[in-house]
Amino acid sequence: MTTHAAEGLRDRKKRQTRTALGHAAVRLVAERGLDHVTVEDISAAADVSPRTFFNYFAGKEEAVLGPDPEAGPRLRARVLAQPAGLSTAAAVRAALLEEVAAELADDRELWLLRMRVVQQHPVLLAKLFSGGEALERDLVAGIAERVGLPADDTYPLLLAAAAGAAFRVAVTRWSSTAAPLHDLLAETLDLLAAGLAEPPRRS
């Protein structure tokens, strides 16, 4: 029978391998360009086999973007942790900005390099946008729980979709300007928070 300690070690090693592959993918694509990097190149740089690579990522584009499977639950928790006095839209704003700030704090150099790579490759920008569905589902769940509505109610669905659109607008603007992404995201979310009124609670 597997112990919890062994499970923890295995999970930690998996995270380390995933991180190493993501780092290698970003740095190689930054150096050579997306078209001149292969899965084999990334695997070799991370000291794993291509077969191991495909245990973590579907392809090199996904490895560059480095989607975090824990980001959705983490964002949901951030929404629920915001002060009760905040409107839900303001809570979503705070949660998203906290998440971006945490990403920067974790490995600012890599995060900024990844964003520069995304700027230079439109196909990656498109994949970044299309890959946000799972994250949005967790955001819907957090909003619904915060306001006491079912997850299929219009308000949580609309607010999560609007927040996702605000993020896409911020990233699109950031890709063609020198302004910090955090500031652009704050601006778009401020506009969102100002325009969405709190819904009536259902008994």
VOGU-3710 file (C-alpha; in Angstrom, 3 decimals, decimal comma):
1> mtthaaeglr> 0,000/0,000/0,000  1,372/3,420/-0,955  1,994/5,805/1,925  0,995/9,470/1,910  4,678/10,382/2,233  5,504/8,396/-0,908  2,585/10,002/-2,745  3,847/13,427/-1,718  7,326/12,658/-3,018  5,953/11,352/-6,311
11> drkkrqtrta> 3,783/14,426/-6,777  6,734/16,668/-6,008  8,900/14,897/-8,584  6,127/15,233/-11,162  5,871/18,962/-10,498  9,639/19,302/-10,799  9,659/17,462/-14,132  6,759/19,534/-15,447  8,510/22,731/-14,361  11,807/21,675/-15,947
21> lghaavrlva> 10,080/20,939/-19,251  8,248/24,261/-19,182  11,427/26,191/-18,425  13,300/24,407/-21,209  10,512/25,031/-23,715  10,304/28,751/-22,975  14,050/29,317/-23,093  14,612/27,301/-26,265  11,761/29,014/-28,118  13,019/32,406/-26,939
31> ergldhvtve> 16,453/31,569/-28,356  15,487/29,822/-31,607  11,864/30,596/-32,401  8,933/28,204/-32,179  9,439/26,654/-35,613  13,031/25,715/-34,809  12,382/23,855/-31,560  11,172/20,251/-31,351  9,774/18,111/-28,572  13,039/16,181/-28,700
41> disaaadvsp> 15,004/19,397/-28,109  12,883/20,296/-25,094  13,074/16,780/-23,669  16,852/16,673/-24,020  17,226/20,068/-22,334  15,114/18,834/-19,405  16,987/15,494/-19,332  13,902/13,353/-19,950  12,665/11,238/-22,852  10,127/12,460/-25,429
51> rtffnyfagk> 7,792/9,790/-24,076  8,006/11,420/-20,649  7,375/14,811/-22,249  4,010/13,606/-23,552  3,004/12,528/-20,051  2,882/16,239/-19,217  2,154/18,183/-22,397  0,336/17,554/-25,671  2,954/19,450/-27,670  5,636/22,110/-27,606
61> eeavlgpdpe> 3,121/24,968/-27,673  1,469/23,721/-24,497  4,872/23,301/-22,850  5,740/26,917/-23,628  2,466/28,174/-22,182  2,911/25,958/-19,126  -0,730/25,682/-18,030  -0,920/25,165/-14,277  -3,513/22,502/-13,322  -3,745/24,053/-9,854
71> agprlrarvl> -4,485/27,573/-11,131  -8,255/27,091/-11,370  -8,806/25,812/-7,820  -6,390/28,453/-6,563  -8,306/31,237/-8,320  -11,599/29,928/-6,945  -10,135/30,011/-3,437  -8,861/33,557/-3,970  -12,340/34,747/-4,973  -13,875/33,191/-1,869
81> aqpaglstaa> -11,144/34,612/0,382  -11,830/38,246/-0,527  -13,460/40,434/2,174  -17,221/40,100/2,411  -17,621/43,862/1,992  -16,312/43,767/-1,569  -18,730/43,426/-4,450  -18,318/40,153/-6,285  -16,932/41,897/-9,352  -14,364/43,651/-7,157
91> avraalleev> -13,524/40,323/-5,501  -12,892/38,774/-8,916  -10,696/41,751/-9,818  -8,648/41,341/-6,642  -8,345/37,577/-7,100  -7,113/37,863/-10,688  -4,585/40,558/-9,841  -3,341/38,491/-6,894  -2,892/35,497/-9,180  -0,885/37,504/-11,720
101> aaeladdrel> 1,231/39,006/-8,933  1,857/35,542/-7,466  2,952/34,227/-10,861  5,416/37,097/-11,152  6,695/36,578/-7,611  7,205/32,844/-8,165  9,564/33,259/-11,129  9,366/36,747/-12,561  12,148/36,243/-15,107  10,614/33,098/-16,582
111> wllrmrvvqq> 7,082/34,543/-16,561  8,185/37,677/-18,402  10,210/35,612/-20,877  7,168/33,409/-21,515  5,025/36,479/-22,145  7,612/37,888/-24,563  7,618/34,581/-26,435  3,817/34,672/-26,602  3,981/38,228/-27,946  6,259/37,077/-30,759
121> hpvllaklfs> 4,158/34,072/-31,806  0,467/34,751/-32,570  -0,299/31,022/-32,545  0,711/30,923/-28,880  -1,460/33,922/-28,077  -4,435/32,152/-29,656  -3,709/28,981/-27,675  -3,345/30,996/-24,477  -6,844/32,367/-24,995  -8,427/29,052/-26,000
131> ggealerdlv> -6,859/27,233/-23,060  -8,692/29,263/-20,435  -11,919/27,249/-20,385  -11,028/25,091/-17,377  -9,871/28,144/-15,447  -13,120/29,918/-16,272  -15,161/26,978/-14,952  -13,418/27,252/-11,593  -13,984/30,995/-11,610  -17,702/30,417/-12,272
141> agiaervglp> -17,805/28,017/-9,316  -16,115/30,525/-7,005  -18,415/33,359/-8,044  -21,511/31,185/-7,667  -20,484/30,092/-4,186  -19,698/33,657/-3,142  -23,085/35,058/-4,200  -25,127/32,009/-3,206  -26,345/31,160/-6,698  -26,142/27,933/-8,716
151> addtypllla> -23,187/27,674/-11,081  -25,505/27,626/-14,093  -27,114/30,952/-13,144  -26,621/33,849/-15,531  -24,673/36,067/-13,117  -21,684/33,797/-12,337  -21,489/32,686/-15,956  -21,594/36,267/-17,213  -19,136/37,663/-14,672  -16,616/34,870/-15,283
161> aaagaafrva> -16,932/35,291/-19,051  -16,546/39,060/-18,708  -13,471/38,637/-16,500  -12,001/36,252/-19,061  -12,699/38,777/-21,806  -11,058/41,510/-19,718  -7,966/39,339/-19,343  -7,835/38,680/-23,090  -8,187/42,403/-23,820  -5,381/43,197/-21,365
171> vtrwsstaap> -3,076/40,581/-22,894  -3,893/41,715/-26,432  -3,109/45,332/-25,542  0,000/44,293/-23,656  1,265/42,379/-26,691  1,481/45,641/-28,650  2,397/48,176/-25,944  5,108/48,742/-23,353  2,643/49,020/-20,450  2,902/46,375/-17,684
181> lhdllaetld> 0,363/43,565/-18,011  -0,654/43,945/-14,359  -1,607/47,599/-14,947  -3,532/46,834/-18,122  -5,405/44,031/-16,391  -6,254/46,321/-13,475  -7,618/48,898/-15,916  -9,853/46,436/-17,762  -11,096/44,890/-14,526  -11,842/48,326/-13,058
191> llaaglaepp> -14,080/49,029/-16,026  -15,742/45,669/-15,534  -16,302/46,223/-11,807  -17,834/49,640/-12,447  -20,364/48,278/-14,917  -21,701/45,099/-13,331  -24,154/45,603/-10,489  -24,532/43,040/-7,720  -27,407/40,584/-8,366  -30,214/40,002/-5,860
201> rrs> -29,624/36,948/-3,692  -32,026/34,050/-3,928  -33,462/32,565/-0,772
//
